[in-house]
């Protein structure tokens, strides 16, 4: 008599059917076992009730691995993703999701994905700003996910319109990322990223970011390549650090994180003054603030401020009075990257975390396709994509 834990062919095929019904992308024992489709396929029973062999987690993990190998024969890493990219390139442009794949000589990897319909939203006249940032939870190993998110006023909802998968974070690398993003966007929309300060007819006023220098300066290098000096009066040889001051706003929330550590070192009034430094309304008041920090005589606080003072771009990207962004444009755009942060958490909730590269990208494809369909339907019928969103942003 066979051991109760030995899996018969019939049981194995039945559990494979459960995996396929639940979705092999991102499949885990817990997800498959608790899927409604599994309950239906097993006649209302749990896998353990259906067969004693399916009480064994290792047995089920092995079956899931076989199912994934069958679906992605080239693997779930770089090689598997390269094959998916080639398959996408066979599709009409409007049906592609993976637009760019590059494995560089130094081992750097850059993959750019996005639903064309969502990418076109970057040209929507109601879209004035986008957030961009890297998130580290969704993918196992050295690869990270970079998201470009925005808020669509017409339907009162946020969306991630571009995702890049990267394993480098230098200024040069981010320049390539933005260059290729612009190339992909131009292919789809026939337009580069249209920042109002640099190009005629541009709708974008601001890029919201955290204080990561490589991303800000890499983006500035790339955006300057679109500059029309006759229109903008900004010389083409403007340095990246100065160029950033025309379109980058640093998230207030991120900028205040370090200040929280100073609370026990100063009086309540001094702490409040530190927290409000981004509201300094003149060069004179900025100089007074610098003197205030120096006179505190607290090295940790002095070092924090010195880091900003020695930078050509951090203070102008944080303090409205020092920015080259037009005051009205500054006031009409958010002060934080909350849209992007919210999208990070939303994607994680929809797809799960600690996924292989292929599973991360394919699960994002499913999520992004659904989001595009929802937004398009809302645009057509006038019903908000998310009725829980407030009517302002």
SULBEL-V805981 format. One line per field, one symbol per residue. phi: phi as a letter, one per 30 degrees, with the letter a starting at -180 (. if undefined). A space follows every 50 residues. Layout:
# SULBEL-V805981
phi=???
This chain:
# SULBEL-V805981
phi=.dddddcdddddddddddddddjddidbeddddcddddeddciicdeddd aeddddddeddddddddddddbddjccedddedddddddddeedcdccca bbcdedjdbbbcbldeedddddcdddccabcbaccccdcdiddbccccbb ccdebhacadcbbbcbbbbdeeddddededddddddddcibddcdedcbd idcdcbccbdcddeddddddeddddcdcddddicddcddeddeedcbccd edddddeddeddedcbdedddddddcddcecadddddddededdddiced dddeddedddddbddddccedcdcdeeddddcbdcbcddddddedddedd cibhcdedddddddedddddddddddddddcicedbdddddab
